[in-house]
Amino acid sequence: MQNRLVTLPPLDALRGFVAAARRMSITAAADDLCLTQSAVSRQIQALEERLGTPLFTRRNRAIALTPAGEQLFQLASPWMDKLLDLADTLRQDRRVRPVTVSASIGVASLWMLPRLGEFQAVHPHIDVRVATSNRLLDLERDGVDLAIRYSPASPATQGGLKLFDEVVAPVASPALAASAFRKPAALLEQVLLDLDERVGPWLHWEYWLKAQGLEQTPARRPKGRLHFNQYDQLINAAAGGHGVALGRLPLLLPMLRDGTLAARLDLSLQVDDYRYWLMEAPGQQRAEVAAFRDWLIEQAAQTAQDLAQALAGAA
């Protein structure tokens, strides 16, 4: 039995016919298909010969569909639209999926985003999707390739790579730091910027002041307090001169380097519990995920080195 697929009209001929039927013009169809008018005419003529019936009536410079042509157009036109949609979908599926990396709002905005331009310059073909969240995501369930977590060593960080440690010190705008950092007790003469989120006590002034022997008393209290529920907001307020914040130094090194913030590095507090970890989704990683992971590790190593040098210089 002959395969009926062999008897189907050629796709190019059907495409030329549909284009001409939609525009009711051979010339306009040729423009749409980036072909010559004679090429489209030959396609339609070949299709008519293949089917054994005329598809258009030709009158002067106008064309019209014959009854057979109308039947073929009603069938072929929507079929070609569906074929185009499927082809577009298949092409999109073959595009490189973006690398999805999750981090807290503070880590993403203060540490990762200022560095992303460097990665994009080296890897312009890799798209990156930054998913900021202060809740702990399940990498596999939430479709996350990589995650930076801020936590102590725990089952949640099992299998993760430690990026760098946590160090906290007072930070302020250079103008405010001139008076706020002249002596430890001068901090109590300033507005203290505090974080409402209960991550760890070292990010709150009560803990830090006590560690420095600056317990508050009714006679010795700060000038005022401003509270924030996001760490990047708190740091932006400090950079704007609105008060003194407790700076997570690994995240703030670029701002310290360019003079946006000043820090009392000699009063820094090493946090032994919490660290920054890099987590990977289970399974074999795509090449673009591996490239972004390696870049994150390089950036973290540079951060750890820069932090150690800064602290050594303040000792």
ChimeraX commands (.cxc) that place a marker at each C-alpha (Angstrom):
marker #1 position 0.00,0.00,0.00 radius 0.5
marker #1 position 1.37,3.39,-0.95 radius 0.5
marker #1 position 2.20,5.70,1.96 radius 0.5
marker #1 position -0.36,8.52,1.75 radius 0.5
marker #1 position 2.16,11.00,3.18 radius 0.5
marker #1 position 4.00,10.78,-0.12 radius 0.5
marker #1 position 0.96,12.24,-1.91 radius 0.5
marker #1 position 0.71,15.34,0.29 radius 0.5
marker #1 position 1.36,18.67,-1.43 radius 0.5
marker #1 position 4.75,20.27,-0.70 radius 0.5
marker #1 position 4.78,22.60,2.31 radius 0.5
marker #1 position 6.31,25.46,0.32 radius 0.5
marker #1 position 3.48,25.28,-2.18 radius 0.5
marker #1 position 0.86,25.28,0.59 radius 0.5
marker #1 position 2.61,28.20,2.28 radius 0.5
marker #1 position 2.55,30.24,-0.93 radius 0.5
marker #1 position -1.11,29.43,-1.46 radius 0.5
marker #1 position -2.12,30.40,2.10 radius 0.5
marker #1 position -0.14,33.65,1.93 radius 0.5
marker #1 position -1.81,34.59,-1.35 radius 0.5
marker #1 position -5.28,33.62,-0.09 radius 0.5
marker #1 position -4.86,35.69,3.07 radius 0.5
marker #1 position -3.84,38.77,1.14 radius 0.5
marker #1 position -5.77,38.08,-2.08 radius 0.5
marker #1 position -2.68,39.24,-3.87 radius 0.5
marker #1 position 0.27,37.36,-5.37 radius 0.5
marker #1 position 2.45,40.46,-5.04 radius 0.5
marker #1 position 1.62,41.01,-1.35 radius 0.5
marker #1 position 2.17,37.30,-0.61 radius 0.5
marker #1 position 5.57,37.48,-2.28 radius 0.5
marker #1 position 6.52,40.43,-0.04 radius 0.5
marker #1 position 5.34,38.55,3.06 radius 0.5
marker #1 position 7.42,35.48,2.15 radius 0.5
marker #1 position 10.45,37.46,0.92 radius 0.5
marker #1 position 10.11,35.79,-2.50 radius 0.5
marker #1 position 9.60,37.06,-6.01 radius 0.5
marker #1 position 6.13,37.28,-7.50 radius 0.5
marker #1 position 6.99,34.68,-10.10 radius 0.5
marker #1 position 8.21,32.26,-7.40 radius 0.5
marker #1 position 4.89,32.43,-5.54 radius 0.5
marker #1 position 2.99,32.08,-8.82 radius 0.5
marker #1 position 4.98,28.92,-9.63 radius 0.5
marker #1 position 4.23,27.50,-6.15 radius 0.5
marker #1 position 0.49,28.03,-6.60 radius 0.5
marker #1 position 0.58,26.62,-10.14 radius 0.5
marker #1 position 2.45,23.52,-8.92 radius 0.5
marker #1 position -0.12,23.04,-6.16 radius 0.5
marker #1 position -3.01,23.33,-8.61 radius 0.5
marker #1 position -1.36,20.75,-10.90 radius 0.5
marker #1 position -0.76,18.46,-7.92 radius 0.5
marker #1 position -4.41,18.66,-6.86 radius 0.5
marker #1 position -5.80,18.66,-10.38 radius 0.5
marker #1 position -8.03,21.69,-9.86 radius 0.5
marker #1 position -7.71,25.49,-10.00 radius 0.5
marker #1 position -7.53,27.23,-6.64 radius 0.5
marker #1 position -7.82,30.84,-7.81 radius 0.5
marker #1 position -9.68,32.61,-10.52 radius 0.5
marker #1 position -7.59,35.36,-12.08 radius 0.5
marker #1 position -9.25,38.51,-13.35 radius 0.5
marker #1 position -7.05,41.34,-14.59 radius 0.5
marker #1 position -4.89,42.18,-11.52 radius 0.5
marker #1 position -7.22,40.57,-8.95 radius 0.5
marker #1 position -7.56,36.98,-7.75 radius 0.5
marker #1 position -10.37,35.14,-5.99 radius 0.5
marker #1 position -10.67,31.70,-4.45 radius 0.5
marker #1 position -12.49,28.97,-6.29 radius 0.5
marker #1 position -14.76,26.67,-4.23 radius 0.5
marker #1 position -11.90,24.15,-4.04 radius 0.5
marker #1 position -9.51,26.93,-3.08 radius 0.5
marker #1 position -11.87,28.09,-0.33 radius 0.5
marker #1 position -12.04,24.56,1.09 radius 0.5
marker #1 position -8.28,24.21,1.07 radius 0.5
marker #1 position -7.80,27.63,2.63 radius 0.5
marker #1 position -10.24,26.91,5.49 radius 0.5
marker #1 position -8.28,23.75,6.29 radius 0.5
marker #1 position -4.71,24.86,5.66 radius 0.5
marker #1 position -4.68,28.37,7.16 radius 0.5
marker #1 position -5.46,27.46,10.80 radius 0.5
marker #1 position -3.29,24.34,10.48 radius 0.5
marker #1 position -0.31,26.49,9.50 radius 0.5
marker #1 position -0.94,28.80,12.46 radius 0.5
marker #1 position -0.89,25.80,14.80 radius 0.5
marker #1 position 2.30,24.54,13.15 radius 0.5
marker #1 position 3.94,27.94,13.64 radius 0.5
marker #1 position 2.90,28.05,17.30 radius 0.5
marker #1 position 4.33,24.57,17.90 radius 0.5
marker #1 position 7.58,25.47,16.15 radius 0.5
marker #1 position 7.92,28.59,18.33 radius 0.5
marker #1 position 7.30,26.55,21.47 radius 0.5
marker #1 position 9.88,23.94,20.51 radius 0.5
marker #1 position 12.46,26.62,19.75 radius 0.5
marker #1 position 11.82,28.26,23.13 radius 0.5
marker #1 position 12.23,24.92,24.91 radius 0.5
marker #1 position 15.70,24.57,23.40 radius 0.5
marker #1 position 16.84,27.93,24.69 radius 0.5
marker #1 position 19.19,27.92,27.66 radius 0.5
marker #1 position 17.19,28.04,30.87 radius 0.5
marker #1 position 18.24,30.80,33.25 radius 0.5
marker #1 position 20.30,29.93,36.30 radius 0.5
marker #1 position 18.03,30.45,39.30 radius 0.5
marker #1 position 19.86,31.50,42.45 radius 0.5
marker #1 position 18.12,32.16,45.75 radius 0.5
marker #1 position 19.36,34.43,48.52 radius 0.5
marker #1 position 17.95,36.60,51.27 radius 0.5
marker #1 position 17.03,40.14,50.28 radius 0.5
marker #1 position 20.03,41.56,52.13 radius 0.5
marker #1 position 22.58,39.14,50.64 radius 0.5
marker #1 position 21.18,39.52,47.14 radius 0.5
marker #1 position 21.03,43.32,47.09 radius 0.5
marker #1 position 24.23,44.06,49.03 radius 0.5
marker #1 position 26.59,41.26,48.02 radius 0.5
marker #1 position 25.43,39.53,44.84 radius 0.5
marker #1 position 23.82,42.20,42.67 radius 0.5
marker #1 position 26.76,44.66,42.74 radius 0.5
marker #1 position 28.95,41.87,41.35 radius 0.5
marker #1 position 26.61,40.44,38.70 radius 0.5
marker #1 position 27.80,42.82,36.01 radius 0.5
marker #1 position 31.21,41.15,36.10 radius 0.5
marker #1 position 29.68,37.72,35.54 radius 0.5
marker #1 position 27.49,38.95,32.68 radius 0.5
marker #1 position 30.48,40.56,30.99 radius 0.5
marker #1 position 32.31,37.22,30.95 radius 0.5
marker #1 position 29.23,35.04,30.29 radius 0.5
marker #1 position 26.79,37.16,28.22 radius 0.5
marker #1 position 24.99,34.03,26.96 radius 0.5
marker #1 position 23.97,32.89,30.47 radius 0.5
marker #1 position 20.77,34.33,31.90 radius 0.5
marker #1 position 20.53,34.60,35.68 radius 0.5
marker #1 position 17.32,34.74,37.70 radius 0.5
marker #1 position 17.72,36.04,41.25 radius 0.5
marker #1 position 14.97,34.78,43.56 radius 0.5
marker #1 position 15.09,36.81,46.77 radius 0.5
marker #1 position 13.39,35.33,49.81 radius 0.5
marker #1 position 13.98,35.43,53.54 radius 0.5
marker #1 position 12.34,32.03,53.97 radius 0.5
marker #1 position 14.14,28.74,53.53 radius 0.5
marker #1 position 13.37,27.36,50.06 radius 0.5
marker #1 position 13.38,23.73,49.02 radius 0.5
marker #1 position 15.73,23.87,46.05 radius 0.5
marker #1 position 14.28,20.91,44.16 radius 0.5
marker #1 position 10.63,21.69,44.81 radius 0.5
marker #1 position 10.96,25.43,44.15 radius 0.5
marker #1 position 13.06,25.04,41.00 radius 0.5
marker #1 position 16.18,26.70,42.44 radius 0.5
marker #1 position 19.62,25.77,41.09 radius 0.5
marker #1 position 21.77,27.46,43.75 radius 0.5
marker #1 position 21.09,29.11,47.09 radius 0.5
marker #1 position 23.11,31.23,49.49 radius 0.5
marker #1 position 22.00,30.54,53.03 radius 0.5
marker #1 position 22.83,32.44,56.20 radius 0.5
marker #1 position 22.66,30.01,59.08 radius 0.5
marker #1 position 24.64,27.90,61.52 radius 0.5
marker #1 position 25.89,24.49,60.51 radius 0.5
marker #1 position 22.77,22.30,60.57 radius 0.5
marker #1 position 20.96,19.62,58.55 radius 0.5
marker #1 position 19.79,22.47,56.28 radius 0.5
marker #1 position 23.41,23.19,55.28 radius 0.5
marker #1 position 24.53,19.57,55.01 radius 0.5
marker #1 position 26.42,19.14,51.76 radius 0.5
marker #1 position 26.82,22.90,51.40 radius 0.5
marker #1 position 30.03,24.83,50.89 radius 0.5
marker #1 position 31.01,27.50,53.41 radius 0.5
marker #1 position 31.54,30.78,51.58 radius 0.5
marker #1 position 32.73,33.08,54.37 radius 0.5
marker #1 position 32.24,33.87,58.05 radius 0.5
marker #1 position 30.17,36.62,59.61 radius 0.5
marker #1 position 31.75,39.72,61.16 radius 0.5
marker #1 position 29.70,42.64,62.50 radius 0.5
marker #1 position 30.81,46.19,63.27 radius 0.5
marker #1 position 29.16,49.63,63.57 radius 0.5
marker #1 position 28.84,51.44,60.21 radius 0.5
marker #1 position 27.68,54.91,59.29 radius 0.5
marker #1 position 28.07,57.54,56.61 radius 0.5
marker #1 position 31.54,59.14,56.67 radius 0.5
marker #1 position 30.07,62.47,57.85 radius 0.5
marker #1 position 28.23,60.85,60.77 radius 0.5
marker #1 position 31.12,58.51,61.57 radius 0.5
marker #1 position 33.38,61.48,62.35 radius 0.5
marker #1 position 31.43,62.09,65.53 radius 0.5
marker #1 position 29.85,58.67,66.18 radius 0.5
marker #1 position 33.13,56.74,66.10 radius 0.5
marker #1 position 35.42,59.06,68.06 radius 0.5
marker #1 position 34.93,56.78,71.10 radius 0.5
marker #1 position 32.69,53.75,71.82 radius 0.5
marker #1 position 30.41,55.67,74.19 radius 0.5
marker #1 position 29.72,58.24,71.45 radius 0.5
marker #1 position 27.43,55.69,69.81 radius 0.5
marker #1 position 24.87,56.38,72.50 radius 0.5
marker #1 position 24.70,59.98,71.29 radius 0.5
marker #1 position 23.44,58.82,67.89 radius 0.5
marker #1 position 20.29,57.42,66.35 radius 0.5
marker #1 position 20.71,53.64,66.27 radius 0.5
marker #1 position 19.29,51.77,63.29 radius 0.5
marker #1 position 17.90,48.42,64.35 radius 0.5
marker #1 position 16.58,45.34,62.60 radius 0.5
marker #1 position 13.21,43.91,63.54 radius 0.5
marker #1 position 13.94,40.51,61.99 radius 0.5
marker #1 position 15.09,38.07,64.69 radius 0.5
marker #1 position 17.92,36.35,62.86 radius 0.5
marker #1 position 20.60,36.52,65.50 radius 0.5
marker #1 position 21.23,38.71,68.57 radius 0.5
marker #1 position 24.48,40.08,67.10 radius 0.5
marker #1 position 22.46,42.09,64.58 radius 0.5
marker #1 position 20.72,43.99,67.37 radius 0.5
marker #1 position 22.17,46.83,69.38 radius 0.5
marker #1 position 21.38,45.46,72.84 radius 0.5
marker #1 position 23.65,42.47,72.24 radius 0.5
marker #1 position 26.46,44.49,70.67 radius 0.5
marker #1 position 26.42,47.29,73.26 radius 0.5
marker #1 position 26.55,44.74,76.05 radius 0.5
marker #1 position 29.49,42.99,74.39 radius 0.5
marker #1 position 31.30,46.35,74.34 radius 0.5
marker #1 position 30.45,47.13,77.97 radius 0.5
marker #1 position 28.00,49.87,76.97 radius 0.5
marker #1 position 24.85,48.67,78.68 radius 0.5
marker #1 position 22.06,51.18,78.48 radius 0.5
marker #1 position 20.77,52.82,81.66 radius 0.5
marker #1 position 18.00,55.35,82.22 radius 0.5
marker #1 position 20.71,58.02,82.27 radius 0.5
marker #1 position 22.57,56.66,79.26 radius 0.5
marker #1 position 20.34,55.91,76.30 radius 0.5
marker #1 position 20.76,56.47,72.54 radius 0.5
marker #1 position 19.51,59.61,70.91 radius 0.5
marker #1 position 16.83,57.63,69.15 radius 0.5
marker #1 position 16.06,54.46,67.21 radius 0.5
marker #1 position 14.81,53.62,63.74 radius 0.5
marker #1 position 13.55,50.11,63.05 radius 0.5
marker #1 position 13.56,48.26,59.72 radius 0.5
marker #1 position 12.31,44.86,58.65 radius 0.5
marker #1 position 14.76,44.47,55.74 radius 0.5
marker #1 position 18.50,44.65,56.14 radius 0.5
marker #1 position 19.20,46.44,52.85 radius 0.5
marker #1 position 16.79,49.23,53.91 radius 0.5
marker #1 position 18.68,49.61,57.16 radius 0.5
marker #1 position 22.01,49.91,55.34 radius 0.5
marker #1 position 20.63,52.43,52.86 radius 0.5
marker #1 position 19.46,54.53,55.82 radius 0.5
marker #1 position 22.95,54.36,57.33 radius 0.5
marker #1 position 24.54,55.40,54.03 radius 0.5
marker #1 position 22.10,58.31,53.90 radius 0.5
marker #1 position 23.32,59.60,57.28 radius 0.5
marker #1 position 20.19,58.71,59.25 radius 0.5
marker #1 position 21.99,56.82,62.01 radius 0.5
marker #1 position 24.47,54.09,62.90 radius 0.5
marker #1 position 23.86,50.48,61.87 radius 0.5
marker #1 position 25.41,47.16,62.73 radius 0.5
marker #1 position 27.12,46.25,59.48 radius 0.5
marker #1 position 27.55,42.71,58.21 radius 0.5
marker #1 position 31.05,43.41,56.93 radius 0.5
marker #1 position 31.32,40.65,54.27 radius 0.5
marker #1 position 28.31,42.19,52.53 radius 0.5
marker #1 position 29.45,45.78,52.86 radius 0.5
marker #1 position 33.08,45.69,51.71 radius 0.5
marker #1 position 32.34,47.46,48.37 radius 0.5
marker #1 position 30.53,50.27,50.22 radius 0.5
marker #1 position 33.43,50.59,52.66 radius 0.5
marker #1 position 35.91,50.59,49.80 radius 0.5
marker #1 position 34.18,53.34,47.79 radius 0.5
marker #1 position 33.56,55.50,50.86 radius 0.5
marker #1 position 29.78,55.15,50.97 radius 0.5
marker #1 position 30.11,53.81,54.51 radius 0.5
marker #1 position 32.72,53.98,57.26 radius 0.5
marker #1 position 33.14,51.26,59.89 radius 0.5
marker #1 position 34.66,50.88,63.37 radius 0.5
marker #1 position 36.66,47.83,62.32 radius 0.5
marker #1 position 38.56,47.83,65.61 radius 0.5
marker #1 position 35.26,47.15,67.37 radius 0.5
marker #1 position 34.23,44.30,65.06 radius 0.5
marker #1 position 32.57,41.21,66.47 radius 0.5
marker #1 position 33.31,37.76,65.03 radius 0.5
marker #1 position 30.14,35.65,64.90 radius 0.5
marker #1 position 30.94,32.02,65.55 radius 0.5
marker #1 position 27.48,30.57,64.96 radius 0.5
marker #1 position 26.19,31.89,61.64 radius 0.5
marker #1 position 28.00,31.64,58.31 radius 0.5
marker #1 position 27.21,32.03,54.63 radius 0.5
marker #1 position 26.72,28.75,52.75 radius 0.5
marker #1 position 26.34,27.82,49.10 radius 0.5
marker #1 position 23.82,25.07,48.43 radius 0.5
marker #1 position 23.24,23.20,45.16 radius 0.5
marker #1 position 20.10,21.46,43.94 radius 0.5
marker #1 position 20.49,17.65,43.86 radius 0.5
marker #1 position 21.43,15.96,40.61 radius 0.5
marker #1 position 23.86,16.77,37.83 radius 0.5
marker #1 position 24.10,20.49,37.20 radius 0.5
marker #1 position 23.85,22.10,33.79 radius 0.5
marker #1 position 27.01,23.68,32.41 radius 0.5
marker #1 position 25.70,27.21,32.92 radius 0.5
marker #1 position 24.82,26.45,36.57 radius 0.5
marker #1 position 28.32,25.11,37.14 radius 0.5
marker #1 position 29.79,28.28,35.62 radius 0.5
marker #1 position 27.75,30.50,37.91 radius 0.5
marker #1 position 28.56,28.32,40.94 radius 0.5
marker #1 position 32.28,28.56,40.24 radius 0.5
marker #1 position 31.97,32.32,39.87 radius 0.5
marker #1 position 30.17,32.60,43.22 radius 0.5
marker #1 position 32.91,30.58,44.88 radius 0.5
marker #1 position 35.57,32.86,43.39 radius 0.5
marker #1 position 33.71,35.96,44.60 radius 0.5
marker #1 position 33.33,34.46,48.07 radius 0.5
marker #1 position 37.05,33.64,48.27 radius 0.5
marker #1 position 37.86,37.22,47.30 radius 0.5
marker #1 position 35.41,38.51,49.92 radius 0.5
marker #1 position 37.02,36.39,52.64 radius 0.5
marker #1 position 40.48,37.61,51.63 radius 0.5
marker #1 position 39.46,41.28,51.50 radius 0.5
marker #1 position 37.73,40.99,54.87 radius 0.5
marker #1 position 40.80,39.43,56.49 radius 0.5
marker #1 position 43.02,42.20,55.11 radius 0.5
marker #1 position 40.65,44.93,56.30 radius 0.5
marker #1 position 40.48,43.51,59.82 radius 0.5
marker #1 position 44.24,42.99,59.95 radius 0.5
marker #1 position 44.76,46.63,58.97 radius 0.5
marker #1 position 42.51,47.80,61.80 radius 0.5
marker #1 position 44.18,45.65,64.44 radius 0.5
marker link #1:1,2 radius 0.2
marker link #1:2,3 radius 0.2
marker link #1:3,4 radius 0.2
marker link #1:4,5 radius 0.2
marker link #1:5,6 radius 0.2
marker link #1:6,7 radius 0.2
marker link #1:7,8 radius 0.2
marker link #1:8,9 radius 0.2
marker link #1:9,10 radius 0.2
marker link #1:10,11 radius 0.2
marker link #1:11,12 radius 0.2
marker link #1:12,13 radius 0.2
marker link #1:13,14 radius 0.2
marker link #1:14,15 radius 0.2
marker link #1:15,16 radius 0.2
marker link #1:16,17 radius 0.2
marker link #1:17,18 radius 0.2
marker link #1:18,19 radius 0.2
marker link #1:19,20 radius 0.2
marker link #1:20,21 radius 0.2
marker link #1:21,22 radius 0.2
marker link #1:22,23 radius 0.2
marker link #1:23,24 radius 0.2
marker link #1:24,25 radius 0.2
marker link #1:25,26 radius 0.2
marker link #1:26,27 radius 0.2
marker link #1:27,28 radius 0.2
marker link #1:28,29 radius 0.2
marker link #1:29,30 radius 0.2
marker link #1:30,31 radius 0.2
marker link #1:31,32 radius 0.2
marker link #1:32,33 radius 0.2
marker link #1:33,34 radius 0.2
marker link #1:34,35 radius 0.2
marker link #1:35,36 radius 0.2
marker link #1:36,37 radius 0.2
marker link #1:37,38 radius 0.2
marker link #1:38,39 radius 0.2
marker link #1:39,40 radius 0.2
marker link #1:40,41 radius 0.2
marker link #1:41,42 radius 0.2
marker link #1:42,43 radius 0.2
marker link #1:43,44 radius 0.2
marker link #1:44,45 radius 0.2
marker link #1:45,46 radius 0.2
marker link #1:46,47 radius 0.2
marker link #1:47,48 radius 0.2
marker link #1:48,49 radius 0.2
marker link #1:49,50 radius 0.2
marker link #1:50,51 radius 0.2
marker link #1:51,52 radius 0.2
marker link #1:52,53 radius 0.2
marker link #1:53,54 radius 0.2
marker link #1:54,55 radius 0.2
marker link #1:55,56 radius 0.2
marker link #1:56,57 radius 0.2
marker link #1:57,58 radius 0.2
marker link #1:58,59 radius 0.2
marker link #1:59,60 radius 0.2
marker link #1:60,61 radius 0.2
marker link #1:61,62 radius 0.2
marker link #1:62,63 radius 0.2
marker link #1:63,64 radius 0.2
marker link #1:64,65 radius 0.2
marker link #1:65,66 radius 0.2
marker link #1:66,67 radius 0.2
marker link #1:67,68 radius 0.2
marker link #1:68,69 radius 0.2
marker link #1:69,70 radius 0.2
marker link #1:70,71 radius 0.2
marker link #1:71,72 radius 0.2
marker link #1:72,73 radius 0.2
marker link #1:73,74 radius 0.2
marker link #1:74,75 radius 0.2
marker link #1:75,76 radius 0.2
marker link #1:76,77 radius 0.2
marker link #1:77,78 radius 0.2
marker link #1:78,79 radius 0.2
marker link #1:79,80 radius 0.2
marker link #1:80,81 radius 0.2
marker link #1:81,82 radius 0.2
marker link #1:82,83 radius 0.2
marker link #1:83,84 radius 0.2
marker link #1:84,85 radius 0.2
marker link #1:85,86 radius 0.2
marker link #1:86,87 radius 0.2
marker link #1:87,88 radius 0.2
marker link #1:88,89 radius 0.2
marker link #1:89,90 radius 0.2
marker link #1:90,91 radius 0.2
marker link #1:91,92 radius 0.2
marker link #1:92,93 radius 0.2
marker link #1:93,94 radius 0.2
marker link #1:94,95 radius 0.2
marker link #1:95,96 radius 0.2
marker link #1:96,97 radius 0.2
marker link #1:97,98 radius 0.2
marker link #1:98,99 radius 0.2
marker link #1:99,100 radius 0.2
marker link #1:100,101 radius 0.2
marker link #1:101,102 radius 0.2
marker link #1:102,103 radius 0.2
marker link #1:103,104 radius 0.2
marker link #1:104,105 radius 0.2
marker link #1:105,106 radius 0.2
marker link #1:106,107 radius 0.2
marker link #1:107,108 radius 0.2
marker link #1:108,109 radius 0.2
marker link #1:109,110 radius 0.2
marker link #1:110,111 radius 0.2
marker link #1:111,112 radius 0.2
marker link #1:112,113 radius 0.2
marker link #1:113,114 radius 0.2
marker link #1:114,115 radius 0.2
marker link #1:115,116 radius 0.2
marker link #1:116,117 radius 0.2
marker link #1:117,118 radius 0.2
marker link #1:118,119 radius 0.2
marker link #1:119,120 radius 0.2
marker link #1:120,121 radius 0.2
marker link #1:121,122 radius 0.2
marker link #1:122,123 radius 0.2
marker link #1:123,124 radius 0.2
marker link #1:124,125 radius 0.2
marker link #1:125,126 radius 0.2
marker link #1:126,127 radius 0.2
marker link #1:127,128 radius 0.2
marker link #1:128,129 radius 0.2
marker link #1:129,130 radius 0.2
marker link #1:130,131 radius 0.2
marker link #1:131,132 radius 0.2
marker link #1:132,133 radius 0.2
marker link #1:133,134 radius 0.2
marker link #1:134,135 radius 0.2
marker link #1:135,136 radius 0.2
marker link #1:136,137 radius 0.2
marker link #1:137,138 radius 0.2
marker link #1:138,139 radius 0.2
marker link #1:139,140 radius 0.2
marker link #1:140,141 radius 0.2
marker link #1:141,142 radius 0.2
marker link #1:142,143 radius 0.2
marker link #1:143,144 radius 0.2
marker link #1:144,145 radius 0.2
marker link #1:145,146 radius 0.2
marker link #1:146,147 radius 0.2
marker link #1:147,148 radius 0.2
marker link #1:148,149 radius 0.2
marker link #1:149,150 radius 0.2
marker link #1:150,151 radius 0.2
marker link #1:151,152 radius 0.2
marker link #1:152,153 radius 0.2
marker link #1:153,154 radius 0.2
marker link #1:154,155 radius 0.2
marker link #1:155,156 radius 0.2
marker link #1:156,157 radius 0.2
marker link #1:157,158 radius 0.2
marker link #1:158,159 radius 0.2
marker link #1:159,160 radius 0.2
marker link #1:160,161 radius 0.2
marker link #1:161,162 radius 0.2
marker link #1:162,163 radius 0.2
marker link #1:163,164 radius 0.2
marker link #1:164,165 radius 0.2
marker link #1:165,166 radius 0.2
marker link #1:166,167 radius 0.2
marker link #1:167,168 radius 0.2
marker link #1:168,169 radius 0.2
marker link #1:169,170 radius 0.2
marker link #1:170,171 radius 0.2
marker link #1:171,172 radius 0.2
marker link #1:172,173 radius 0.2
marker link #1:173,174 radius 0.2
marker link #1:174,175 radius 0.2
marker link #1:175,176 radius 0.2
marker link #1:176,177 radius 0.2
marker link #1:177,178 radius 0.2
marker link #1:178,179 radius 0.2
marker link #1:179,180 radius 0.2
marker link #1:180,181 radius 0.2
marker link #1:181,182 radius 0.2
marker link #1:182,183 radius 0.2
marker link #1:183,184 radius 0.2
marker link #1:184,185 radius 0.2
marker link #1:185,186 radius 0.2
marker link #1:186,187 radius 0.2
marker link #1:187,188 radius 0.2
marker link #1:188,189 radius 0.2
marker link #1:189,190 radius 0.2
marker link #1:190,191 radius 0.2
marker link #1:191,192 radius 0.2
marker link #1:192,193 radius 0.2
marker link #1:193,194 radius 0.2
marker link #1:194,195 radius 0.2
marker link #1:195,196 radius 0.2
marker link #1:196,197 radius 0.2
marker link #1:197,198 radius 0.2
marker link #1:198,199 radius 0.2
marker link #1:199,200 radius 0.2
marker link #1:200,201 radius 0.2
marker link #1:201,202 radius 0.2
marker link #1:202,203 radius 0.2
marker link #1:203,204 radius 0.2
marker link #1:204,205 radius 0.2
marker link #1:205,206 radius 0.2
marker link #1:206,207 radius 0.2
marker link #1:207,208 radius 0.2
marker link #1:208,209 radius 0.2
marker link #1:209,210 radius 0.2
marker link #1:210,211 radius 0.2
marker link #1:211,212 radius 0.2
marker link #1:212,213 radius 0.2
marker link #1:213,214 radius 0.2
marker link #1:214,215 radius 0.2
marker link #1:215,216 radius 0.2
marker link #1:216,217 radius 0.2
marker link #1:217,218 radius 0.2
marker link #1:218,219 radius 0.2
marker link #1:219,220 radius 0.2
marker link #1:220,221 radius 0.2
marker link #1:221,222 radius 0.2
marker link #1:222,223 radius 0.2
marker link #1:223,224 radius 0.2
marker link #1:224,225 radius 0.2
marker link #1:225,226 radius 0.2
marker link #1:226,227 radius 0.2
marker link #1:227,228 radius 0.2
marker link #1:228,229 radius 0.2
marker link #1:229,230 radius 0.2
marker link #1:230,231 radius 0.2
marker link #1:231,232 radius 0.2
marker link #1:232,233 radius 0.2
marker link #1:233,234 radius 0.2
marker link #1:234,235 radius 0.2
marker link #1:235,236 radius 0.2
marker link #1:236,237 radius 0.2
marker link #1:237,238 radius 0.2
marker link #1:238,239 radius 0.2
marker link #1:239,240 radius 0.2
marker link #1:240,241 radius 0.2
marker link #1:241,242 radius 0.2
marker link #1:242,243 radius 0.2
marker link #1:243,244 radius 0.2
marker link #1:244,245 radius 0.2
marker link #1:245,246 radius 0.2
marker link #1:246,247 radius 0.2
marker link #1:247,248 radius 0.2
marker link #1:248,249 radius 0.2
marker link #1:249,250 radius 0.2
marker link #1:250,251 radius 0.2
marker link #1:251,252 radius 0.2
marker link #1:252,253 radius 0.2
marker link #1:253,254 radius 0.2
marker link #1:254,255 radius 0.2
marker link #1:255,256 radius 0.2
marker link #1:256,257 radius 0.2
marker link #1:257,258 radius 0.2
marker link #1:258,259 radius 0.2
marker link #1:259,260 radius 0.2
marker link #1:260,261 radius 0.2
marker link #1:261,262 radius 0.2
marker link #1:262,263 radius 0.2
marker link #1:263,264 radius 0.2
marker link #1:264,265 radius 0.2
marker link #1:265,266 radius 0.2
marker link #1:266,267 radius 0.2
marker link #1:267,268 radius 0.2
marker link #1:268,269 radius 0.2
marker link #1:269,270 radius 0.2
marker link #1:270,271 radius 0.2
marker link #1:271,272 radius 0.2
marker link #1:272,273 radius 0.2
marker link #1:273,274 radius 0.2
marker link #1:274,275 radius 0.2
marker link #1:275,276 radius 0.2
marker link #1:276,277 radius 0.2
marker link #1:277,278 radius 0.2
marker link #1:278,279 radius 0.2
marker link #1:279,280 radius 0.2
marker link #1:280,281 radius 0.2
marker link #1:281,282 radius 0.2
marker link #1:282,283 radius 0.2
marker link #1:283,284 radius 0.2
marker link #1:284,285 radius 0.2
marker link #1:285,286 radius 0.2
marker link #1:286,287 radius 0.2
marker link #1:287,288 radius 0.2
marker link #1:288,289 radius 0.2
marker link #1:289,290 radius 0.2
marker link #1:290,291 radius 0.2
marker link #1:291,292 radius 0.2
marker link #1:292,293 radius 0.2
marker link #1:293,294 radius 0.2
marker link #1:294,295 radius 0.2
marker link #1:295,296 radius 0.2
marker link #1:296,297 radius 0.2
marker link #1:297,298 radius 0.2
marker link #1:298,299 radius 0.2
marker link #1:299,300 radius 0.2
marker link #1:300,301 radius 0.2
marker link #1:301,302 radius 0.2
marker link #1:302,303 radius 0.2
marker link #1:303,304 radius 0.2
marker link #1:304,305 radius 0.2
marker link #1:305,306 radius 0.2
marker link #1:306,307 radius 0.2
marker link #1:307,308 radius 0.2
marker link #1:308,309 radius 0.2
marker link #1:309,310 radius 0.2
marker link #1:310,311 radius 0.2
marker link #1:311,312 radius 0.2
marker link #1:312,313 radius 0.2
marker link #1:313,314 radius 0.2
marker link #1:314,315 radius 0.2
view
